[in-house]
Amino acid sequence: MNGLTVFFRRATELSLKLFTTGQKENKKLNRQAQKNDEEVYTKSIFPEVFKQVAQDGYIEQMKAFSKLFEDKRFYDTVMATLAQETYRHSNDCAL
């Protein structure tokens, strides 16, 4: 298995971790997405959550997550994509 495959598997796990964070944190994130527009959520709220989960993932899986911290453009792309998806998911949950 090459490094990129491992990274994307770990990135998928990171996405799932974001969606399944502790019930209290997940509800808080959902409320934030529902109370704010997408731009505020993706630029102000989500980056802190992403940073914490990414750091946790990095510590757990240093090799797989190292690319995330070695390439700022890649980090920003992954974060923006996950922010959009969690925003949409959170607002879908409100329906």
C-alpha positions as CSV (number, residue, x, y, z in Angstrom):
1,M,0.0,0.0,0.0
2,N,1.6,3.3,-1.0
3,G,1.7,6.4,1.1
4,L,-1.0,8.3,-0.7
5,T,-3.4,5.4,-0.3
6,V,-2.6,5.3,3.4
7,F,-3.1,9.0,3.6
8,F,-6.5,9.0,2.0
9,R,-7.6,6.1,4.2
10,R,-6.5,8.1,7.2
11,A,-8.2,11.3,5.8
12,T,-11.4,9.3,5.5
13,E,-11.0,8.3,9.1
14,L,-10.5,11.9,10.0
15,S,-13.7,12.8,8.2
16,L,-15.6,10.2,10.1
17,K,-14.0,11.3,13.4
18,L,-15.2,14.9,12.7
19,F,-18.8,13.6,12.1
20,T,-18.7,11.3,15.1
21,T,-16.9,13.5,17.7
22,G,-18.4,13.3,21.1
23,Q,-22.1,13.9,21.1
24,K,-21.8,17.2,22.9
25,E,-19.1,18.5,20.5
26,N,-21.0,17.3,17.5
27,K,-24.2,19.0,18.6
28,K,-22.2,22.2,19.2
29,L,-20.6,22.1,15.7
30,N,-24.0,21.4,14.1
31,R,-25.5,24.4,15.9
32,Q,-22.7,26.6,14.8
33,A,-23.2,25.5,11.2
34,Q,-26.9,26.1,11.5
35,K,-26.6,29.6,13.1
36,N,-23.9,30.9,10.7
37,D,-23.6,31.2,6.9
38,E,-21.2,28.9,5.1
39,E,-18.4,31.5,4.8
40,V,-18.3,32.2,8.5
41,Y,-18.4,28.5,9.3
42,T,-15.7,27.5,6.9
43,K,-13.3,30.4,7.7
44,S,-13.8,31.1,11.4
45,I,-15.5,28.1,13.2
46,F,-14.4,25.0,11.4
47,P,-10.6,25.7,11.2
48,E,-10.2,25.4,15.0
49,V,-12.1,22.1,15.0
50,F,-10.2,20.8,12.1
51,K,-6.9,21.8,13.6
52,Q,-7.6,19.9,16.8
53,V,-8.8,16.8,15.1
54,A,-5.9,16.9,12.6
55,Q,-3.4,17.3,15.4
56,D,-5.0,14.4,17.2
57,G,-4.8,12.3,14.1
58,Y,-1.3,13.3,13.4
59,I,-0.2,12.2,16.8
60,E,-2.0,8.9,16.3
61,Q,-0.9,8.3,12.8
62,M,2.2,10.5,12.3
63,K,3.2,8.9,9.0
64,A,-0.1,9.1,7.3
65,F,-0.9,12.6,8.5
66,S,2.6,14.1,8.0
67,K,1.7,15.3,4.4
68,L,-1.1,17.4,6.0
69,F,1.4,19.4,7.9
70,E,4.2,19.4,5.3
71,D,2.1,21.0,2.5
72,K,0.1,24.1,3.5
73,R,-1.8,24.0,0.2
74,F,-2.8,20.4,0.7
75,Y,-3.8,21.2,4.3
76,D,-6.0,24.1,3.2
77,T,-7.6,22.1,0.5
78,V,-8.5,19.2,2.8
79,M,-9.7,21.6,5.4
80,A,-11.9,23.5,3.0
81,T,-13.4,20.3,1.5
82,L,-14.2,18.9,5.0
83,A,-15.6,22.2,6.2
84,Q,-18.0,22.3,3.2
85,E,-19.1,18.7,3.8
86,T,-19.6,19.1,7.6
87,Y,-21.5,22.3,7.0
88,R,-23.9,20.6,4.5
89,H,-24.2,17.6,6.8
90,S,-25.0,19.7,9.8
91,N,-27.6,21.6,7.9
92,D,-29.1,18.4,6.5
93,C,-29.5,17.2,10.1
94,A,-31.6,20.2,10.9
95,L,-34.2,19.3,8.4
